[in-house]
């Protein structure tokens, strides 16, 4: 059953070929058997999920119809879930029990989905390898000596190993798309404001966006349609109607104009990855897509701008973790200053501390104009590049990551090299654009991902092109050895 897609699983539930309880138990057993090899889950909700599945079966038996009713999923441990530990991969929130549901959680629960657990992640979503988690690194199911990408590495690894059919994730600078690429699955980051951030623990508020990781574009379309929409509880949520993503994927992509940025196809890109991207381009050409060379001239400025803006917002958002109201609190503080200093020193890991310090510095008196303000100006230039490009093309295509998955601990002591892992994904976050990563082959015996970016609120174009490509290939159906 775990080799079937969500639509097939939904049909099986409707026809009563399998019950939601049986499906849930099937995945729980897979998690119990296999996750000790991957460490992709922080919390498994065995009893709670069985109870939810029983409720779904009662609704199905009464004739209630819903495409998601009774289907299992997992949430990245950055989404608050009432009565459940929400740790954000940090010691700081190791014992925090969320008192309410994030909007994403409540929407998918209202659709009848069954939450099996909370997935591992880089601490406070800060990382590109899932090695900064307080709960130890997640391993890539294709090669357990390698990283799965981050920060949504737990969700990516769990989906790739088919421990769960789909999972939520968040993307601040590539944290859905990059792990999706490195684990050989599909991951979509929608337009900023398309999915509510209410109840999603903040890293960088002007960049964070919730999304989906699944085996295929069709699975992602089904989930995103249920997640998306206006939320009065989120001031950055956009009041715009959500189209039927699942109904749009079957359209012919013939006539779609796709741009190839010259900045993405340089000597810095692994030749083996470039070859797989070229093969994918040939397939899209055979489907009637048209290609055009374009330029995004400020691409090289995106990474330095991001690593000023994101830490600045992080230093502000994480100031609330002071050991007073919630989160880790040091033992026997001498005074209020000792309470603040030791609680934060003990609760945060090295990467989080690094970004807080950078962010505090660039926001400090005398440096705000030199760093933060300049980074925001660069952000506008990056956005203008896209605006200009989308006057000529419908989509922009390129690699998701400059390399395939790298070895564990290979870059932990080289943060700059780690940051460059997101060189192709960060620009879309700075501009707030939707983007998707799909598997297009293998290089160095590891999965290769290809990224598509579209204009604002044009997720259906991304999902359509991705789905039509996947109808011609089987890369998205492959399962790592040992997890079949």
N, C-alpha and C positions, 0 to 999 in steps of 0.2 A: 504493500500500500504506500510506503514511503517513496516509491519511485514514480508514483502518479502525481500529476500537477493538481493544483487546487480545484480547478474546474472539474476534473475527473473525480476527485475526492468528494466534492459537493454533490455530484451526480450519484455517486455510490451511497451517500447518506440519504438522499432523497428517495432512491429506489430501495432503501433499507437492505442493501447488500452488506452494509456494515453500520454499526451504531457509533454515535459520537464517543460513547464510553470505550468501546473497543478500539477506536482510532486513537483516542487519548492514551489508553493503556499501551498501545503499540509504540507510540513515541516516547512515553515515560520509560518503557523498558529499553529503548534504544539509547536514551540519555543515560540511564543507570549503567548500561553495559559499556558505552563508548566514550562518555565525557571524561572519564578518568584519564583518557589518552589526550584530551584536548584542552580541558579546563575552560570550556566556553560558557558555562553557567556559573553564576554566583549563588542563585537561589532556585530550587526546583519546587514547584507548588503541586506536589502529587495529590494530596487529599483534596485541596481546593479545586484543582482542575477536574478531578473525577466528579465532584459535586456539580460543577458547572456543566460538564458533559451530560450528566443525568437530566439537568434542566433542559438542555438543548434537545435531548431525545424525546422528552415529554412534548415539547413544542412541535417537533417533527411528526410525532405520532398523531397529533391533533390536526395535522395538515398545514401547519404554518410553513411558508416558503420564504427562504432568504438564501442568497448565494453563499453567504458566509456562516450561516447557522451551523454550529457544531464543529467547525473547523479549528484546529489548534494553531497557536502562534506563540512567540516569545517576545518580550519587550527588553530593549536595552535598559540597563539598570540606571538610566538617567531620567526615566519617566516615573513620576510618583504613582503609586498604586496603593489605594487605601488598605491599611492593615498589614502591609507587606514591607519588608525591609527595602529601602531605596538608598543604596550606598554610593552610587556614582563612582564605584571602583576605588573608594578612598577610605582610609582609616578614620578620617574626619567624620564620616557618616556611617561607620560600621554598624552602629546600633540604632540608626534612625528608622523609625516606622512611620511611613507617610500617613497623614491623617485624611487625605483626599486623593481622588483619581485625577491624573492628567487628562486633558480633553481627548488626546489620542487614545488613551486607555479606555475611557468611558464610551467613546464612539464605537470602537471595535467590540467592546463588550455588549453594547446595545445592539450591534449587528449579529450578536450570538456567538462570537468567537470565544474559544476556550484558551486562557493564558496558562501555559505550562511552566513558565518561570521567567527569571530576569537574567539577562546575559552579561558576561564579563566585558570590561571596557577599560581603556586607558583612563587613569585617574582624572576625574572631572573633564573627560573628553580631550585631554591634552596629551597627544602622542600620535604617532603614525605607525606604530608597530604592536600595540597592545602589550608592551612590556612595562608600562608605568603603573599598572594596576596593583593595588595593595594585595589583591588576591592572586598574585603571580601571573605570569605571562600566559596568554592563549597560544596554542600551537596550530600551525597550518595543517589541515587534514591531508593535503597532498604530499607534504613532507614535514614530519613533526620536528625536524631540526630547524625549521624556518618559521618566520613570523607570518601572521595572517593579515597584517595591516591593521590600521587603527584610525579612529578610536573605536569604531564599531566592530572590532575584530571578533568578539564573542558571537555576535549575531551572524557575521559572515561565516565563521568556522562551523557554527551549528547548522546553518542552512546548507553549506557545501557538503557536510557529512550526512545530510538528511536526518539530523536529530530533531529537526523541526522544519515544516514546509516553508514558512516565512517568518520574518522577524522585523521589528521596528529598529530604526537606527537614527542617529542625528549626524548632520553634516555641517561643520563650521568652516572647514577648509579642504574637504575631500574625505571626510570620515565615514561616509557611506560608500562612495565610489571607489576609493583606493582599496579598502579591504575586499570589496566585491570583485575587483579586478584580480587581486592577488589570490583569491580563493576560487575563482572560476565561476562566479554566479552573477546575477543581475542586481544592480542597486540604483535607485533613483532618488535624487534630491530635487524636490519641487521648487517652484518659485518662492522666494522669501515672502512670507505672509499667507501662503496657500494652505499650510497646515498650522494649526494652533500651537503656540509654544507654552500655553498655560499648563503648569505642572511638569514642564520639562526643565530640569535644573540648569540654570544659566551658566555658560562659559563666556561667550562673547555675544551679547544680545542682538547686535545688528548683523550678525553673521549666522548664528545658529538656525538650523531648520530641520524639522523632523522629516523622515522619509521611510522607505521600505527596502528590504533586501529579500530577494526570492530567487528561486532557480531560474525563472523566466520572466520576460517582460509582461506576459499575460497575467501571471500571478501577482506581479507588482501593480499592474493596472487595477486588478480587482480590489486589492487592499487600499491603494491610494485613493480610489474613488470613495471608499467609506471613511477614510481619515480626513480628507480635505474639507474645507468649508470655513465660513466665517464663524468666529467665536467672540462674543462680546466680552469675554474675560481676558482677551489678549489684545492689547492696544495696537499691536503690529499686524493683527489679522486683517486680511483684505475681504471686504464684502463683495464678492464676485461669484456668480453661479458656477458650480462645478459640473463640467460636461461628463458624459458617460465614457470614461476612459476605455472600459472593456469593449464597448461597442465600436470604438474608433480604430481598434487595432487591426481589423480585417480589411481596411481600405487599401487599395493599391498605392504603393509609394511612387508610382510612375510620375515623373515630372518634378519630384522634390529636388530642390537645388541645395547642394551641400558644399560648404566651403572648407578648404584645406589650408589652414594657416601655415605660412612658411616658417614661422617661429617654432612650430611644434615638430617639424621634421628636419632636425639638425643633427650634427655629429654627436650630440649628447644623448641621442636616443639609441638604445641597444638595437643593433642591426637585425637581430632575430625577432624583436618586437615589431620593428618597422616592416619586416616581411609579412607578418601575420596581419598587420593593419592593411597592407597593400592587397592581400588576398580578400579581406573583407570589403574593401572598396570595389574590387572586381565583381563581387557578388551583388553589391548594391547597384552597380552599373547595369548588371544583367536584369535587375528588377525595374530599370527605367529611371533611376536617379541620375541627376546631372551634377557634375563636379566642377568646381571653380577654385582656382588659387586665390587666396586672400591674405591679408596681413592684419595682425593684431600687434601693432608696433610697441605697445607698452607692456607686453607680457613679461618681459624680464624684470619689470619693477613690481610685479604683483607679490612675489614672495617677501621682499623686504618691507613692503607696505603692510602686508598682512601681519607680519611678526612685530609690527608696532601697534597696529589697531587692536588685534586680538588680545595681546597681553594687557593693553591699557584697559580694555573692557573687563578682562578677567580680574585685574587687580581691584576694580570697583565692585564687581559682583561677588567676589570671594571675601570681601571685607566683613561680610555678615557672619562669617564663621569665627567667632571670638571666644568660644567656650562658655558663653553666658546663656544664650537662649536655646540652642540646640547644637548637636554635633559633639565631637570629642572635647572633653574637659580634663585638663591635667589634674593630678592629685595634689592636695594640700598646697595651693598657691599661697605665696607670702603676701601678695597684694594684687591690685587689679592689673598692674603692668605685668607682673609675673604670670598671672592667669592668661592674659592675651598672648604673651610671647611663648610660653611653654605649650599652651593648647595648640597654637598654630604650628609651632615647630614640630610637635609630636604628631599632629594630625595630617599634615600635608607631606607629600613625597617630593623628591628632588626636582622633577620637571615642573610641578605646580609652583614650587617656591621660585624657581628660575623665572617663570613667566610673571608671577606677581611682582618680583623685583624689577624686571624689565618694564612692566606696565606702570609701576609706581614712578619709576625714573622718568619715562617719557611724558608723564602727566605732571611732573613737578615744575615748580616755578623756574623759569629760565630755559626749560627744555620743551615745553608744550608746543611752541611755534616751530621750533627746529625739527621736531620729530612727529608728534601726533598730527598737527595741522597739515604738515607737508604730506604725511601718509594719506590723509583724507583727500587731499588734492590729487594725489596719484590714483586713488580709488576712483575718482571721477573720470580721470583719463582712461582708465581700464574700461569703465562703463561706456564711455563714448566710443571706444574702439569697437565694442560689440554692437552698439547702436548703428554705427556706420556699416559694419559688416552685414547686419541683418536687413539692410536696405537692398542687398544684392542676393542673399541666400536665405534659405529656410532653416537650415541646420548647420552647425559647425562640427567637424569631425577631427579627432586626433587620438593619440594614446591616452590612457588614463594615468599610467605611471611610467616613469622613465626606465624602470627595470622591473623584473619579476621579483617575487618574494626573496628577501635576503635572509641570511642566517641570524638566528637568535644571538643577541649581544653584539652583533657586528657593528651597530651604530649607536649603541647606548651612550658611549663616551664621546660622540661626535654629533652634538645637537644640530649643527648647521647642515651636515650631510643628511640627517634625519629630516630636517625641515624641507629640504629640496625634493623629498619623495612626493611632495604635494605640488610640484611646480606646474603641472597641467590642470589641477583641479581647483586651486585657489582662486584664479580669476573669476570663475562663475560665481563664487561666494561673494567676492567683492562687489560684483555687479548685481547680485541677487537673482541670477538667472537659473532656470531649471536645467538639470543635466542628468544623464544616465550613463552607466557603465555596463557593457555586456561582454561576455566571454567570446573571444574570436580565434582561439587557438592556443598553442603552447610554445614556449621557448625555454630553453634550459630545463626541460622537463617540468615546467611549472606553468600555470595558467597565465594568459595574456588578456588584458581588458582593453576595450575600445570605448572612448567617450564620445557622446553626442550632446551638444548644447543647443538649446532653442531660445526663441524670444520669450518674453514674459508671458506666463499663463498659457504656454503652448506645449504642455506636457503630453497632450494627445499625439502631437507630431513625433515626439521622442519615442513614445511607446509604440506607435504605429511602425516607424522605421525599424525599431529594435525587434518587434515581433515578426515583421515580414522577413528580416534577416534570419531570425531564429527558425522560421519555417523551412529555410534552405540549408540549415546546418544543424549539427547535433552537439555542439560544444556545451550548451547549457544543460544537456541531459546527462553529461558525464559525472560519475560519482567516484571519489577517491578510493583507491584500493583498500579493502578492509572494511569499508562502510557501505557496501552494496546492499 
